[in-house]
Amino acid sequence: MGGDQPINRPIKPFLQGQMGRGCITAARIPVYTGTVLSPRLKSLHLGFQHPRSWAHRASQHPLPLARVVSPNLTSLGFSGDVEYLEDVLSQIKTPMLIQSDFWFFNHLVFDTPLLGHFIRRTETFMTIYRARVHFFSWAVKVKLSGRGETANNGREALQLKISCKPLDWQLSAVAQVLNPFLSSFSALEILKIAISPEDWQGEIEVTQWREFLHPFTSVKEMSLKFKDLVRVIAPALQELAEETTEVLPALQNLVLWTYPWQPSGPVKEAIEQFVATRQLYGHPVTIHY
């Protein structure tokens, strides 16, 4: 935003606002969005430091229906309240988008219909092949990438981060954000889940694992990293094994990245029962170590 820029130089604005402190408010988002989305824009990041207040949400006016087209935008980043992202996505079209990175503040309820619609109408996202979900003590990260994108190269097609804790809240938050669109990813075949060993505490309800795993309908291979994750999810897999049409219906391979540790006792029994039940219901799964 500054002065004039040469016509052949891509514009990469970074906008940062403070909720309720006079910089970028909900009412100003349409103005800022329309201002920065010039035809030459290549990259855009919108950042907010504080969540939207309840009073601010209640006073929000309906947004204009017309969208601004950004024909050359390839990278879109956002950090802040998910409702602000919904506002932004309702106003833009990005036909050339290839990479997005969204970081959300914590919410008890994530209502993101426009995020789902935005992702489903973006061609790049429809080729996503691999999902990585990593649970930390302070947040959960989801990285969605295509078949040709290697791990940890920073070029995932879509990254989602949610600042929340503990693990049961993280599972609920991820499920709410992914549910509106993940089942549309017919090319998604690989799911990798990790939990930092020092970050896991307590038991997780089976219903929460069901909610989390439910949208991964096309996944053929699921990897579990670290023994603590295997310990906490194994009983849930055992209980969910009969729900072959609802939970991981396409699953064929379960990979346990826990070397040199291998399941024993109740954990081993739960995994063996999961495999046996899936076999009985005509959905066989092979375990790999």
SULWOQUI-V97038 format. One record per backbone hydrogen bond with DSSP energy under -0.5 kcal/mol. CO is the residue of the C=O (numbers start at 1). NH is the residue of the N-H. If there is no record, write none. Layout:
BEGIN
CO_NH ; CO_NH
END
This chain:
BEGIN
6_9 ; 8_10 ; 11_42 ; 11_43 ; 13_45 ; 15_47 ; 17_49 ; 18_21 ; 18_23 ; 23_25 ; 25_28 ; 25_29 ; 26_29 ; 26_30 ; 28_32 ; 29_33 ; 30_34 ; 31_35 ; 32_36 ; 33_37 ; 36_38 ; 38_41 ; 40_11 ; 42_74 ; 42_75 ; 43_13 ; 44_77 ; 45_15 ; 46_79 ; 47_17 ; 53_57 ; 54_58 ; 55_59 ; 57_60 ; 68_93 ; 69_71 ; 70_73 ; 74_98 ; 74_99 ; 75_44 ; 76_101 ; 77_46 ; 78_103 ; 79_48 ; 80_105 ; 81_84 ; 81_85 ; 82_86 ; 83_87 ; 84_88 ; 85_89 ; 86_90 ; 88_91 ; 88_92 ; 91_68 ; 93_70 ; 94_97 ; 99_76 ; 100_159 ; 101_78 ; 102_161 ; 103_80 ; 104_163 ; 109_111 ; 110_112 ; 112_116 ; 113_117 ; 114_118 ; 115_119 ; 116_120 ; 117_121 ; 119_122 ; 121_123 ; 122_125 ; 122_126 ; 123_126 ; 124_127 ; 125_128 ; 127_147 ; 129_189 ; 129_190 ; 130_145 ; 131_192 ; 132_143 ; 133_194 ; 134_136 ; 134_141 ; 135_196 ; 139_136 ; 140_162 ; 141_134 ; 142_160 ; 143_132 ; 144_157 ; 144_158 ; 145_129 ; 145_130 ; 146_149 ; 150_153 ; 157_100 ; 158_144 ; 159_102 ; 160_142 ; 161_104 ; 162_140 ; 162_164 ; 166_170 ; 167_171 ; 168_172 ; 169_173 ; 170_174 ; 171_175 ; 172_176 ; 173_177 ; 174_178 ; 175_179 ; 176_180 ; 178_181 ; 178_182 ; 181_184 ; 182_185 ; 184_186 ; 185_188 ; 187_189 ; 189_220 ; 189_221 ; 190_131 ; 191_223 ; 192_133 ; 193_225 ; 194_135 ; 196_199 ; 197_200 ; 205_208 ; 205_209 ; 206_210 ; 207_211 ; 208_212 ; 209_213 ; 210_214 ; 213_216 ; 213_248 ; 215_217 ; 216_219 ; 220_252 ; 220_253 ; 221_191 ; 222_255 ; 223_193 ; 224_257 ; 225_195 ; 226_229 ; 226_230 ; 227_231 ; 228_232 ; 229_233 ; 230_234 ; 231_235 ; 233_237 ; 234_238 ; 235_239 ; 236_240 ; 237_241 ; 238_241 ; 240_243 ; 242_244 ; 243_246 ; 243_247 ; 246_248 ; 248_251 ; 252_286 ; 253_222 ; 254_288 ; 255_224 ; 255_257 ; 256_258 ; 257_226 ; 258_261 ; 264_267 ; 264_268 ; 265_269 ; 266_270 ; 267_271 ; 268_272 ; 269_273 ; 270_274 ; 271_275 ; 272_276 ; 273_277 ; 274_278 ; 275_279 ; 276_280 ; 277_281 ; 278_283 ; 279_282 ; 286_254 ; 288_256
END
